[in-house]
Amino acid sequence: MKTPIKDFLYGGDYNPDQWPQESWGEDIQVFKQAKINSATINVFSWAALSPAEGEYDFSKLDAIVDELSAADFKIIMGTSTAAMPAWLFKKYPEVGRVDYQGRRHVFGQRHNFCPTAPAYRRLAADLVDHLAARYADNPHIVAWHVNNEYGGTCYCEHCQQAFRGWLKDRYQTLDRLNAAWATSVWSHQIYHWDEIVVPNELGDAWGPEGSHTIVAGLSLDYLRFQSAMMQDEYRLEKTTIEAHDPQTPVFTNFHSTPNKLIDYQAWAKDQDVIAYDSYPAYDTPAYQPAFLYDLMRSLKHQPFLLMESTPSQVNWQPYSPLKRPGQMRATELQAVAHGADSVQFFQLKQARGGSEKFHGAVISHAQTTKTRAFNDLEKLGDDLEKLGPQLLGSTNQAKVALVFDWANYWALEYVAGITQDLDYCQLILDYYRQFYDRNVPVDVISVDDDFSQYDLVVAPYLYLVKPGLADRLTAYVKGGGHFLTTMMAGMVDENDNVYLGGYPGPLKELLGIWVEESDAFPPAQEVKVALGQQTTAGSLLADLIHPEGAEVVATYASEFYAGTAAVTKHQLGQGTAWYVGTRLAPAGLSALIDQVLAAAKVTGLTADQPGVEVTKRVQKDGQSYYFVLNLTNQSASLPKEFAQGYVDCLTNQAPAARLAPWAALVLKKTN
């Protein structure tokens, strides 16, 4: 059993090795002024620690650890394996990745290692072994940070050989592999394992990487394999640490929008805590980071760490306006509202050079605390000092689950189908936004999660249905659950081979329908849909649905299939299964979700004031904390449910009737 992190962490990435040692003490005093209590160090220091193979110099890192420890900082220790030193490339050029075009990469950038290269794995493990042996007994180290933001794909000869071995384990025989990959198409039968080649642009893939494939089963398996190889490299570092320090939590950091190349749900079991880097763009609507926070929390159904964010600007986005007064505080508290037990930044001190020198920091290039951004950081530090002990370990509770599945993410966007506009993340967000706007708590789960704990499970675009899933969903609905899915559902198995007998394949009986064919719309073209007394629109696709026991909820009102079913619901046992045959316009989808929520008897945390986010965390003793966030640059009204009987934990006062722009309240009931 790992020792949990016992404090609410406020801090971030610190690179004192980039600065004179005499400046470190001044930095630490600035951090303390902002109530910062933690620092993540040594994330990209491989070259500084090891000038050549087998040579190590920990003198500077020792001094950094000593100074932070003396200041009673909580230290998150990086393993430094995310960026390789030049000597490693020079001596072992095979550690560099081979890209989609078949080119071997040379020294430079980061995320540039081949996860199967023996030299990389050996030398990374040796570095981590030295680090863990040296610092395992330091009580100020509260977590180990492995590598950094894993991602990317390699198509080298080492990966090709390892892929063949991985496939042997998966399929056992070539007959089973050929059946899974449908290799009789285009004379692709495999008769010897060494005939299998990686699916890059020179082989069975085409177009931009990850977008088109000739053999879908091959490409899906290669994504599974690459994610598994990265995960295996992560496990190598983790077990190396645990040989010296079995108690301290170990993790890596996930990042940005769902990483298409890393199956976070498969990786979650190897993370002692989920850590996430959040960098929404200036024009990102508030529901998108909320979705990602809910996904991170749901990976282990427990609080996560906000590992990176920015106190001001992000230098690598096309446009990075300043955060408005109060915006940084409100958006950081949004992460806390959705389950974060930390607020951490990249970076604590702004670099003088390199590609991220204009990325915001606690200590800016001005090197003064007399800035607007630092004042905001101080205010947030005061807030977290009050909130942290109350919130640490509290949980978010949801009765609605939204299914996000990496196999479907991969498969849908590889489909050589009837439309090129299948953006899985955006299509999922259509549905997430409906619940977000109603302040209905949501878990973002995998297809392997336990459905029974939810009153409503929504699985849009459930294209790939692996064995057993249809039976589990059917049992859930028969037992009283409510389930919703959409067009493209149930079409293929785990190898992207079509289920015969009509769509949606193994979900037909559950949904009480079958789909004959689907119309595909070019951009800006729509079909009219009659939903109750409302006429709305559908886009992207329109399924031609044959009800077989299902009730028609909405019909098409244009095109040659006018009058036929567009949306259905099917009573099965004690529950209901809904099917949406087109991408409904927001107003139409909103009207439908009202019906679905009413049927499932699910309500939001507030019925008042759309546009104000309300989220709830619950402590083990039953104490509830309501986050009321105005994530806009306009004033708004306090939801009426909180007008009486609540106090703001940050001010110890009753909330005002009007919320200022970027206002952030944390309310609890008065006694």
C-alpha positions as CSV (number, residue, x, y, z in Angstrom):
1,M,0.0,0.0,0.0
2,K,1.5,3.3,-1.1
3,T,1.7,6.3,1.3
4,P,-0.8,8.8,0.1
5,I,0.2,12.4,-0.5
6,K,-1.0,14.1,2.7
7,D,-1.1,17.7,1.6
8,F,-2.9,19.7,-1.0
9,L,0.0,20.6,-3.3
10,Y,0.5,24.1,-4.7
11,G,3.5,24.5,-6.8
12,G,4.9,23.2,-10.1
13,D,7.9,22.6,-12.3
14,Y,11.1,24.2,-11.1
15,N,14.4,24.1,-13.0
16,P,17.0,25.6,-10.6
17,D,19.8,23.9,-12.6
18,Q,19.2,26.6,-15.2
19,W,20.1,29.3,-12.7
20,P,23.0,30.3,-10.4
21,Q,22.9,28.5,-7.1
22,E,23.0,31.8,-5.2
23,S,19.6,32.7,-6.7
24,W,17.8,29.6,-5.4
25,G,17.2,30.9,-1.9
26,E,15.6,34.1,-3.3
27,D,13.3,32.0,-5.5
28,I,12.2,29.9,-2.5
29,Q,11.3,33.0,-0.6
30,V,9.1,34.2,-3.5
31,F,7.4,30.8,-3.6
32,K,6.7,30.9,0.1
33,Q,5.2,34.4,-0.3
34,A,2.7,32.9,-2.7
35,K,2.0,30.0,-0.2
36,I,3.6,27.5,-2.7
37,N,4.5,24.3,-0.9
38,S,5.8,21.9,-3.6
39,A,8.2,21.7,-6.5
40,T,8.6,19.2,-9.3
41,I,12.3,18.9,-10.2
42,N,14.6,16.9,-12.4
43,V,12.1,16.3,-15.3
44,F,14.6,17.1,-18.1
45,S,18.0,16.8,-16.5
46,W,19.5,13.6,-18.0
47,A,22.3,15.4,-19.8
48,A,23.2,17.4,-16.6
49,L,23.2,14.3,-14.5
50,S,25.2,12.0,-16.9
51,P,27.8,13.5,-19.3
52,A,28.6,10.0,-20.7
53,E,27.4,6.4,-20.4
54,G,28.1,5.1,-16.9
55,E,29.1,8.5,-15.5
56,Y,26.9,10.3,-13.0
57,D,27.3,13.6,-11.2
58,F,24.5,14.3,-8.7
59,S,26.2,17.2,-6.9
60,K,23.9,19.9,-8.3
61,L,20.8,17.9,-7.8
62,D,21.9,17.1,-4.3
63,A,22.2,20.8,-3.6
64,I,18.8,21.5,-5.0
65,V,17.2,18.7,-3.0
66,D,18.9,19.9,0.2
67,E,17.8,23.5,-0.3
68,L,14.2,22.5,-1.0
69,S,14.1,20.0,1.9
70,A,15.5,22.7,4.3
71,A,12.7,24.9,3.2
72,D,10.2,22.1,4.0
73,F,9.0,21.8,0.4
74,K,7.2,18.7,-0.9
75,I,9.3,17.4,-3.7
76,I,8.1,15.5,-6.8
77,M,11.2,13.9,-8.2
78,G,11.4,13.4,-12.0
79,T,13.3,10.6,-13.6
80,S,14.7,12.8,-16.4
81,T,14.1,10.2,-19.1
82,A,11.8,12.3,-21.3
83,A,14.7,13.9,-23.3
84,M,17.8,12.0,-24.2
85,P,21.3,13.5,-24.1
86,A,23.4,14.0,-27.3
87,W,25.9,11.4,-26.4
88,L,23.2,8.7,-26.3
89,F,22.1,9.4,-29.9
90,K,25.7,9.6,-31.0
91,K,26.6,6.2,-29.5
92,Y,23.3,4.5,-30.1
93,P,21.5,6.1,-33.1
94,E,18.9,3.4,-33.0
95,V,17.3,5.0,-29.9
96,G,15.8,7.6,-32.2
97,R,12.4,7.0,-33.6
98,V,11.6,6.2,-37.2
99,D,8.6,8.3,-38.2
100,Y,5.5,7.6,-40.3
101,Q,7.4,8.5,-43.5
102,G,10.2,6.0,-42.6
103,R,12.8,8.5,-41.6
104,R,15.1,7.9,-38.6
105,H,15.2,10.9,-36.3
106,V,18.4,12.4,-35.0
107,F,19.3,14.2,-31.8
108,G,16.8,17.0,-30.9
109,Q,13.4,17.9,-29.4
110,R,11.9,15.5,-26.8
111,H,9.5,12.5,-26.9
112,N,12.0,11.3,-29.4
113,F,12.9,7.8,-28.0
114,C,11.9,4.4,-29.4
115,P,10.1,2.6,-26.6
116,T,11.4,-0.8,-27.7
117,A,15.1,0.2,-28.3
118,P,17.2,-2.0,-26.0
119,A,19.8,0.8,-25.5
120,Y,17.2,3.3,-24.4
121,R,15.5,0.9,-22.0
122,R,18.8,-0.2,-20.4
123,L,20.2,3.3,-20.0
124,A,17.0,4.8,-18.8
125,A,16.6,2.0,-16.2
126,D,20.2,2.6,-15.1
127,L,19.7,6.3,-14.6
128,V,16.4,5.7,-12.6
129,D,18.1,3.0,-10.5
130,H,20.9,5.5,-9.5
131,L,18.3,8.2,-8.7
132,A,16.0,6.0,-6.7
133,A,18.9,4.5,-4.7
134,R,20.2,8.0,-3.9
135,Y,17.0,9.7,-2.9
136,A,14.6,7.0,-1.8
137,D,15.0,7.8,1.9
138,N,14.3,11.6,1.6
139,P,11.0,12.2,3.5
140,H,10.4,15.4,1.5
141,I,9.9,13.4,-1.7
142,V,6.2,12.8,-1.9
143,A,6.0,11.3,-5.4
144,W,8.1,10.1,-8.3
145,H,7.4,11.6,-11.8
146,V,8.3,9.1,-14.5
147,N,9.3,10.5,-17.9
148,N,6.9,13.2,-19.2
149,E,3.8,13.4,-21.3
150,Y,4.3,10.1,-23.1
151,G,3.3,10.1,-26.8
152,G,4.4,9.6,-30.4
153,T,4.7,6.5,-32.5
154,C,7.8,4.7,-33.8
155,Y,8.0,2.5,-36.9
156,C,11.6,1.2,-36.6
157,E,13.0,-2.3,-37.0
158,H,13.0,-2.9,-33.3
159,C,9.3,-2.0,-33.1
160,Q,8.5,-4.2,-36.1
161,Q,10.2,-7.2,-34.5
162,A,8.5,-6.5,-31.1
163,F,5.2,-6.1,-32.9
164,R,5.5,-9.5,-34.4
165,G,6.1,-11.0,-30.9
166,W,3.1,-9.0,-29.5
167,L,0.9,-10.4,-32.3
168,K,2.0,-13.9,-31.6
169,D,0.9,-13.5,-28.0
170,R,-2.4,-11.9,-29.0
171,Y,-3.5,-14.3,-31.8
172,Q,-1.4,-17.5,-31.2
173,T,-1.8,-18.6,-34.9
174,L,-1.6,-16.9,-38.3
175,D,-5.0,-18.3,-39.2
176,R,-6.6,-16.3,-36.3
177,L,-4.6,-13.2,-37.3
178,N,-5.6,-13.5,-40.9
179,A,-9.3,-13.8,-39.9
180,A,-9.0,-10.8,-37.5
181,W,-7.4,-8.6,-40.2
182,A,-9.6,-9.8,-43.1
183,T,-6.4,-10.3,-45.1
184,S,-8.2,-12.0,-47.9
185,V,-9.0,-8.5,-49.1
186,W,-6.4,-7.2,-51.6
187,S,-4.3,-10.4,-51.3
188,H,-2.9,-9.6,-47.9
189,Q,-2.8,-13.1,-46.4
190,I,0.2,-13.6,-44.1
191,Y,1.9,-17.0,-44.2
192,H,4.9,-16.3,-42.0
193,W,5.2,-14.0,-39.0
194,D,8.2,-12.2,-40.6
195,E,5.9,-11.0,-43.4
196,I,4.2,-8.6,-41.1
197,V,5.4,-5.0,-41.6
198,V,4.6,-1.9,-39.6
199,P,1.6,0.2,-41.0
200,N,3.4,3.4,-42.0
201,E,3.1,5.6,-45.0
202,L,5.3,3.2,-47.0
203,G,3.0,0.2,-46.2
204,D,-0.7,-0.2,-45.4
205,A,-1.4,3.3,-44.1
206,W,-2.0,6.4,-46.2
207,G,-2.8,10.1,-45.8
208,P,-1.9,11.9,-42.6
209,E,-0.8,9.6,-39.8
210,G,-3.7,8.1,-37.9
211,S,-6.3,9.0,-40.5
212,H,-6.5,6.3,-43.2
213,T,-5.5,2.6,-43.4
214,I,-5.8,-0.3,-45.9
215,V,-6.0,-3.0,-43.2
216,A,-7.9,-1.6,-40.2
217,G,-7.1,-4.5,-37.9
218,L,-3.4,-4.1,-38.5
219,S,-3.5,-0.3,-37.8
220,L,-5.7,-0.8,-34.7
221,D,-3.4,-3.4,-33.4
222,Y,-0.3,-1.2,-34.0
223,L,-1.9,1.6,-31.9
224,R,-2.6,-0.9,-29.2
225,F,0.9,-2.2,-29.4
226,Q,2.6,1.2,-29.3
227,S,0.5,2.3,-26.3
228,A,1.4,-1.0,-24.6
229,M,5.2,-0.6,-25.4
230,M,5.2,2.9,-23.9
231,Q,3.3,1.6,-20.9
232,D,5.9,-1.2,-20.6
233,E,8.7,1.3,-20.6
234,Y,6.9,3.3,-17.9
235,R,6.5,0.1,-15.9
236,L,10.2,-0.5,-16.2
237,E,11.0,2.8,-14.6
238,K,8.3,2.4,-12.0
239,T,9.5,-1.1,-10.8
240,T,13.0,0.2,-10.8
241,I,12.0,3.0,-8.4
242,E,9.9,0.6,-6.2
243,A,12.9,-1.7,-5.7
244,H,14.4,1.1,-3.6
245,D,11.2,3.0,-2.5
246,P,8.1,0.8,-2.4
247,Q,6.0,3.3,-0.4
248,T,6.1,6.6,-2.4
249,P,3.5,7.1,-5.2
250,V,4.7,6.8,-8.8
251,F,3.0,8.3,-11.8
252,T,3.5,9.9,-15.2
253,N,1.6,12.9,-16.4
254,F,-1.1,12.7,-19.1
255,H,-1.7,15.8,-21.1
256,S,-3.9,18.0,-23.3
257,T,-6.9,16.7,-25.2
258,P,-7.2,12.9,-24.9
259,N,-3.9,11.6,-26.4
260,K,-4.8,9.5,-29.4
261,L,-1.6,7.5,-29.0
262,I,-1.9,6.6,-25.4
263,D,-4.8,4.6,-23.9
264,Y,-5.1,6.4,-20.6
265,Q,-7.7,3.9,-19.4
266,A,-5.3,1.0,-19.9
267,W,-2.5,3.0,-18.3
268,A,-4.6,4.0,-15.2
269,K,-4.0,0.7,-13.3
270,D,-0.2,1.4,-13.3
271,Q,-0.6,5.0,-11.9
272,D,-0.6,5.3,-8.2
273,V,-2.4,8.6,-8.8
274,I,-3.6,10.2,-12.0
275,A,-1.7,13.4,-13.0
276,Y,-2.8,15.7,-15.7
277,D,-1.4,18.8,-17.6
278,S,-4.1,21.3,-18.6
279,Y,-3.7,24.0,-21.2
280,P,-7.0,25.2,-22.6
281,A,-6.6,27.8,-25.4
282,Y,-8.0,31.3,-25.0
283,D,-11.2,30.4,-26.9
284,T,-11.7,27.0,-25.4
285,P,-15.3,26.8,-24.0
286,A,-15.4,26.0,-20.2
287,Y,-17.1,22.7,-20.8
288,Q,-14.1,21.2,-22.6
289,P,-11.6,21.4,-19.7
290,A,-14.4,20.2,-17.4
291,F,-14.8,17.1,-19.6
292,L,-11.1,16.4,-19.4
293,Y,-11.0,16.8,-15.6
294,D,-14.0,14.5,-15.3
295,L,-12.1,12.0,-17.6
296,M,-9.0,12.2,-15.4
297,R,-10.9,11.7,-12.2
298,S,-12.9,8.8,-13.6
299,L,-9.8,6.9,-14.7
300,K,-9.4,5.6,-11.1
301,H,-12.6,7.1,-9.6
302,Q,-10.6,9.1,-7.2
303,P,-9.0,12.6,-7.0
304,F,-6.2,13.4,-9.4
305,L,-3.3,15.9,-9.5
306,L,-3.4,18.9,-11.7
307,M,0.3,18.5,-12.6
308,E,0.7,21.5,-15.0
309,S,-1.2,24.6,-16.0
310,T,-0.1,28.2,-16.6
311,P,-0.4,31.2,-14.3
312,S,-0.5,33.5,-17.3
313,Q,0.3,32.9,-21.0
314,V,1.0,29.7,-23.0
315,N,3.8,30.5,-25.5
316,W,3.2,27.6,-27.9
317,Q,-0.4,28.4,-28.7
318,P,-1.1,30.4,-31.9
319,Y,-2.6,33.2,-29.8
320,S,-2.2,33.7,-26.0
321,P,-4.0,36.7,-24.7
322,L,-3.5,37.6,-21.0
323,K,-5.7,36.0,-18.5
324,R,-8.2,38.5,-17.3
325,P,-8.4,39.6,-13.6
326,G,-9.6,36.6,-11.6
327,Q,-9.5,34.2,-14.6
328,M,-6.5,32.2,-13.5
329,R,-7.9,31.7,-10.0
330,A,-11.3,30.7,-11.4
331,T,-10.0,28.3,-14.0
332,E,-7.6,26.6,-11.5
333,L,-10.5,26.2,-9.0
334,Q,-12.5,24.6,-11.9
335,A,-9.9,21.8,-11.9
336,V,-10.2,21.5,-8.1
337,A,-14.0,21.4,-8.4
338,H,-13.8,18.4,-10.7
339,G,-11.5,16.4,-8.5
340,A,-8.0,17.9,-8.5
341,D,-6.1,17.6,-5.2
342,S,-3.4,20.0,-6.4
343,V,-2.8,23.2,-8.4
344,Q,0.6,23.1,-10.1
345,F,2.1,25.2,-12.8
346,F,4.6,24.9,-15.6
347,Q,6.7,26.8,-14.6
348,L,7.8,28.2,-11.3
349,K,10.5,30.4,-12.9
350,Q,10.5,31.7,-16.4
351,A,13.4,30.5,-18.5
352,R,15.8,32.9,-20.2
353,G,16.1,30.7,-23.4
354,G,14.7,27.8,-25.2
355,S,11.4,27.2,-26.9
356,E,9.3,27.9,-23.8
357,K,10.9,31.1,-22.6
358,F,7.8,33.1,-23.1
359,H,5.6,30.6,-21.3
360,G,4.2,32.2,-18.1
361,A,5.6,31.5,-14.6
362,V,5.3,32.4,-11.0
363,I,8.6,34.3,-11.2
364,S,8.5,36.2,-14.5
365,H,11.4,37.7,-16.5
366,A,10.7,40.9,-14.6
367,Q,11.9,39.0,-11.4
368,T,9.6,41.0,-9.1
369,T,6.6,40.2,-7.1
370,K,5.0,43.5,-7.9
371,T,3.0,42.2,-10.8
372,R,-0.7,41.6,-11.4
373,A,-0.1,37.9,-12.1
374,F,1.8,37.4,-8.9
375,N,-0.9,39.1,-6.9
376,D,-3.4,36.6,-8.4
377,L,-1.1,33.8,-7.4
378,E,-0.9,35.0,-3.8
379,K,-4.7,35.2,-3.7
380,L,-5.0,31.7,-5.0
381,G,-2.4,30.5,-2.5
382,D,-4.4,32.0,0.4
383,D,-7.5,30.3,-0.9
384,L,-5.8,26.9,-1.2
385,E,-4.3,27.2,2.2
386,K,-7.9,27.5,3.6
387,L,-9.5,25.0,1.2
388,G,-6.8,22.3,0.9
389,P,-7.3,20.6,4.3
390,Q,-11.0,20.6,3.9
391,L,-11.1,19.3,0.4
392,L,-8.2,16.8,0.3
393,G,-9.5,13.3,-0.5
394,S,-13.1,14.5,-1.1
395,T,-14.9,12.9,-4.1
396,N,-17.2,13.8,-6.9
397,Q,-20.4,11.8,-7.2
398,A,-22.3,11.2,-10.4
399,K,-25.4,9.4,-11.5
400,V,-24.6,9.9,-15.2
401,A,-21.8,8.2,-17.1
402,L,-20.5,9.2,-20.5
403,V,-18.5,6.5,-22.3
404,F,-15.2,7.5,-23.9
405,D,-13.3,4.5,-25.3
406,W,-9.8,4.6,-26.9
407,A,-10.5,1.6,-29.2
408,N,-13.5,3.5,-30.6
409,Y,-11.4,6.7,-30.8
410,W,-8.8,4.9,-32.9
411,A,-11.3,2.9,-35.0
412,L,-13.7,5.7,-35.8
413,E,-11.0,8.0,-37.0
414,Y,-9.4,5.3,-39.1
415,V,-12.8,4.4,-40.8
416,A,-12.7,4.5,-44.6
417,G,-16.4,5.2,-44.5
418,I,-19.0,7.5,-45.9
419,T,-17.9,10.7,-44.2
420,Q,-14.5,12.1,-43.3
421,D,-15.9,14.3,-40.6
422,L,-15.9,11.8,-37.7
423,D,-14.2,13.7,-34.9
424,Y,-14.7,11.4,-32.0
425,C,-13.8,13.9,-29.3
426,Q,-16.0,16.7,-30.7
427,L,-18.9,14.3,-31.1
428,I,-18.6,13.1,-27.5
429,L,-18.5,16.7,-26.4
430,D,-21.9,17.3,-28.0
431,Y,-23.4,15.2,-25.3
432,Y,-21.1,16.2,-22.4
433,R,-22.1,19.8,-23.0
434,Q,-25.7,19.0,-22.5
435,F,-25.0,17.7,-19.0
436,Y,-22.5,20.5,-18.2
437,D,-25.0,23.2,-19.1
438,R,-27.5,21.6,-16.7
439,N,-24.9,21.2,-13.9
440,V,-25.5,17.4,-14.0
441,P,-22.4,15.7,-12.6
442,V,-20.8,13.2,-15.0
443,D,-18.2,10.5,-14.8
444,V,-16.4,9.8,-18.1
445,I,-15.9,6.1,-18.1
446,S,-14.5,3.2,-20.1
447,V,-16.5,0.3,-21.6
448,D,-15.1,-1.9,-18.9
449,D,-16.5,0.2,-16.0
450,D,-19.3,-0.9,-13.7
451,F,-22.5,0.5,-15.3
452,S,-24.7,-0.5,-12.4
453,Q,-23.7,2.5,-10.2
454,Y,-25.2,4.9,-12.7
455,D,-28.9,5.8,-13.5
456,L,-27.9,6.8,-17.1
457,V,-25.1,5.6,-19.3
458,V,-24.5,7.6,-22.6
459,A,-22.2,6.0,-25.2
460,P,-22.3,8.1,-28.4
461,Y,-20.8,6.6,-31.5
462,L,-20.1,3.2,-29.9
463,Y,-18.9,1.9,-33.3
464,L,-16.6,-0.8,-32.0
465,V,-18.3,-3.3,-29.6
466,K,-16.0,-5.9,-28.2
467,P,-17.2,-9.3,-27.0
468,G,-19.3,-9.3,-23.9
469,L,-20.2,-5.5,-24.0
470,A,-23.6,-6.0,-25.5
471,D,-24.5,-8.5,-22.9
472,R,-23.4,-6.2,-20.1
473,L,-25.4,-3.3,-21.5
474,T,-28.5,-5.5,-21.9
475,A,-28.2,-6.7,-18.3
476,Y,-27.8,-3.1,-17.2
477,V,-30.9,-1.9,-19.0
478,K,-33.0,-4.9,-18.0
479,G,-32.1,-4.2,-14.4
480,G,-33.5,-0.7,-14.6
481,G,-30.7,1.4,-16.2
482,H,-31.2,3.9,-18.9
483,F,-28.8,3.8,-21.9
484,L,-28.4,6.1,-24.9
485,T,-26.3,5.6,-28.0
486,T,-26.2,7.0,-31.5
487,M,-25.6,6.3,-35.2
488,M,-22.5,4.3,-36.0
489,A,-23.1,2.1,-32.9
490,G,-22.5,-1.6,-32.9
491,M,-21.1,-1.8,-36.4
492,V,-17.8,-3.6,-35.9
493,D,-16.0,-6.0,-33.6
494,E,-12.6,-5.3,-31.9
495,N,-10.8,-5.8,-35.2
496,D,-13.0,-3.4,-37.2
497,N,-14.8,-6.2,-39.0
498,V,-18.5,-5.6,-39.6
499,Y,-21.1,-7.5,-37.7
500,L,-23.4,-9.1,-40.3
501,G,-27.2,-9.1,-40.1
502,G,-27.8,-5.4,-40.0
503,Y,-26.6,-2.5,-37.9
504,P,-26.2,-2.0,-34.9
505,G,-25.0,-5.6,-34.8
506,P,-25.1,-7.1,-31.2
507,L,-27.0,-4.0,-30.0
508,K,-30.1,-4.6,-32.2
509,E,-32.2,-6.4,-29.6
510,L,-31.2,-4.0,-26.8
511,L,-32.2,-1.0,-28.9
512,G,-35.2,-2.7,-30.6
513,I,-34.2,-1.5,-34.1
514,W,-32.1,-2.3,-37.1
515,V,-30.5,0.2,-39.5
516,E,-30.7,-0.4,-43.2
517,E,-28.3,2.3,-44.4
518,S,-27.0,5.8,-43.6
519,D,-27.2,9.0,-45.5
520,A,-24.0,11.2,-45.3
521,F,-24.2,15.0,-45.5
522,P,-21.5,17.3,-46.9
523,P,-20.7,20.3,-44.7
524,A,-23.6,22.7,-44.3
525,Q,-26.2,20.2,-45.5
526,E,-28.9,19.1,-43.0
527,V,-32.0,17.0,-42.7
528,K,-35.1,18.3,-40.8
529,V,-36.2,16.4,-37.8
530,A,-39.6,16.5,-36.1
531,L,-39.2,16.1,-32.3
532,G,-42.5,16.5,-30.5
533,Q,-43.8,20.0,-31.3
534,Q,-40.3,21.1,-32.4
535,T,-38.6,21.0,-35.8
536,T,-34.9,20.8,-35.5
537,A,-32.0,19.7,-37.8
538,G,-29.7,16.7,-38.1
539,S,-26.3,16.7,-39.7
540,L,-23.3,14.4,-40.4
541,L,-25.3,11.2,-40.9
542,A,-28.9,10.1,-41.0
543,D,-29.7,6.4,-40.3
544,L,-32.6,4.8,-42.0
545,I,-34.1,3.0,-39.0
546,H,-36.5,0.1,-38.8
547,P,-38.1,-0.1,-35.4
548,E,-38.5,-3.7,-34.1
549,G,-40.2,-3.1,-30.8
550,A,-38.8,0.4,-30.2
551,E,-41.0,3.5,-29.9
552,V,-40.4,6.3,-32.4
553,V,-39.5,9.5,-30.5
554,A,-38.6,11.7,-33.5
555,T,-38.9,11.4,-37.3
556,Y,-37.2,12.9,-40.3
557,A,-39.1,15.8,-41.8
558,S,-37.3,16.1,-45.1
559,E,-35.5,14.0,-47.7
560,F,-36.9,10.8,-49.3
561,Y,-37.0,9.1,-45.9
562,A,-39.3,11.8,-44.3
563,G,-41.7,10.3,-41.8
564,T,-39.3,7.5,-40.8
565,A,-37.7,7.1,-37.4
566,A,-34.8,9.5,-36.4
567,V,-34.8,8.8,-32.7
568,T,-36.2,5.8,-30.8
569,K,-36.5,4.4,-27.3
570,H,-37.0,0.8,-26.3
571,Q,-38.4,-0.4,-23.0
572,L,-36.5,-3.5,-22.0
573,G,-37.1,-5.1,-18.6
574,Q,-37.0,-2.3,-16.0
575,G,-35.0,0.2,-18.1
576,T,-34.9,2.0,-21.4
577,A,-32.5,2.1,-24.4
578,W,-32.4,5.2,-26.6
579,Y,-31.0,5.5,-30.2
580,V,-30.3,8.8,-31.9
581,G,-29.9,8.3,-35.7
582,T,-28.4,11.7,-36.6
583,R,-26.3,14.4,-35.2
584,L,-29.0,16.6,-33.7
585,A,-28.6,20.4,-33.7
586,P,-28.0,21.7,-30.1
587,A,-31.6,22.8,-29.6
588,G,-33.0,19.4,-30.7
589,L,-30.4,17.5,-28.6
590,S,-31.3,19.6,-25.6
591,A,-35.0,18.8,-26.0
592,L,-34.1,15.1,-26.3
593,I,-31.8,15.1,-23.3
594,D,-34.6,16.7,-21.2
595,Q,-36.7,13.7,-22.0
596,V,-33.9,11.2,-21.2
597,L,-33.0,12.8,-17.9
598,A,-36.7,12.9,-16.9
599,A,-37.0,9.2,-17.7
600,A,-33.9,8.4,-15.7
601,K,-35.1,10.7,-12.9
602,V,-31.8,12.6,-12.9
603,T,-31.6,16.3,-12.0
604,G,-28.8,18.9,-11.9
605,L,-27.2,20.5,-8.9
606,T,-29.1,23.7,-9.8
607,A,-32.0,24.3,-12.0
608,D,-31.2,28.0,-12.2
609,Q,-28.8,30.3,-14.2
610,P,-27.4,28.5,-17.2
611,G,-23.8,29.6,-17.8
612,V,-22.7,29.4,-14.2
613,E,-20.9,26.2,-13.4
614,V,-22.0,24.4,-10.2
615,T,-19.9,21.3,-9.1
616,K,-19.9,19.4,-5.8
617,R,-17.3,17.5,-3.9
618,V,-18.2,15.4,-0.9
619,Q,-15.9,14.6,2.1
620,K,-15.9,11.3,3.9
621,D,-17.9,12.7,6.8
622,G,-20.7,13.8,4.4
623,Q,-19.8,17.5,4.2
624,S,-20.6,18.8,0.8
625,Y,-18.7,21.7,-0.9
626,Y,-20.4,23.4,-3.8
627,F,-18.2,25.2,-6.3
628,V,-20.0,28.1,-8.0
629,L,-17.9,29.4,-10.9
630,N,-18.6,32.2,-13.3
631,L,-16.2,31.2,-16.0
632,T,-16.9,34.3,-18.2
633,N,-15.8,37.9,-18.5
634,Q,-19.4,39.0,-17.7
635,S,-21.2,39.3,-14.4
636,A,-23.9,36.7,-13.6
637,S,-26.6,35.9,-11.0
638,L,-26.0,33.5,-8.1
639,P,-28.2,30.4,-8.6
640,K,-31.2,30.9,-6.4
641,E,-30.6,27.6,-4.6
642,F,-27.7,29.2,-2.8
643,A,-29.3,32.5,-1.9
644,Q,-29.9,31.4,1.7
645,G,-28.3,29.0,4.1
646,Y,-24.8,28.9,2.5
647,V,-21.5,30.5,3.4
648,D,-18.4,30.9,1.2
649,C,-15.5,28.9,2.7
650,L,-13.1,31.5,1.3
651,T,-14.7,34.6,2.9
652,N,-16.8,33.1,5.7
653,Q,-19.6,35.3,4.4
654,A,-22.9,34.6,2.7
655,P,-22.6,34.8,-1.1
656,A,-23.7,38.0,-2.9
657,A,-26.6,37.9,-5.3
658,R,-24.4,38.9,-8.3
659,L,-21.3,37.1,-9.4
660,A,-18.5,39.3,-10.7
661,P,-16.6,38.2,-13.9
662,W,-14.5,35.1,-13.1
663,A,-16.0,34.8,-9.6
664,A,-15.3,31.6,-7.8
665,L,-17.2,30.6,-4.7
666,V,-16.9,27.4,-2.6
667,L,-20.1,27.1,-0.6
668,K,-21.2,24.9,2.3
669,K,-24.4,24.9,4.2
670,T,-24.5,26.9,7.4
671,N,-25.4,25.0,10.6
